[in-house]
Amino acid sequence: MRENIVKDPRNFEEIYVEAAIPLLSDVAFAEALELEFAVRHSRYSDFGNTTNATVGIRWQIPPELLP
């Protein structure tokens, strides 16, 4: 009889940081404007290290400007 056992020898560790920084609030063209960013660092036992970052802007239009 044959057993089907799968073992994953990969180990990994991750750390991440996310933040949102308010830039504007309650002005004529924006109810809110924020700068958002995130960074993730991963370490794999069989691959090495990788660092990935993202940057974005969140713009919330005031309801009176919406159709």
DAKA-V130250 format. One record per residue. N is the residue number from 1. PSI is psi in radians with two decimals (NA if undefined). Layout:
n = [N;N]
psi = [PSI;PSI]
This chain:
n = [1;2;3;4;5;6;7;8;9;10;11;12;13;14;15;16;17;18;19;20;21;22;23;24;25;26;27;28;29;30;31;32;33;34;35;36;37;38;39;40;41;42;43;44;45;46;47;48;49;50;51;52;53;54;55;56;57;58;59;60;61;62;63;64;65;66;67]
psi = [2.40;2.32;2.43;1.63;2.20;2.18;2.31;1.93;-0.05;2.29;2.55;2.72;2.52;2.61;2.49;2.75;2.36;2.51;2.66;2.19;2.05;2.31;-0.75;2.71;2.33;0.94;3.07;-0.66;-0.01;2.14;-0.58;2.51;2.10;2.54;2.16;2.44;2.73;2.56;2.35;2.27;2.24;2.48;2.06;2.45;-0.48;0.04;-0.72;-2.67;2.65;2.48;2.25;2.35;2.63;2.60;2.43;2.92;2.33;2.08;2.06;2.01;2.43;2.48;-0.56;-0.26;-0.19;2.54;NA]
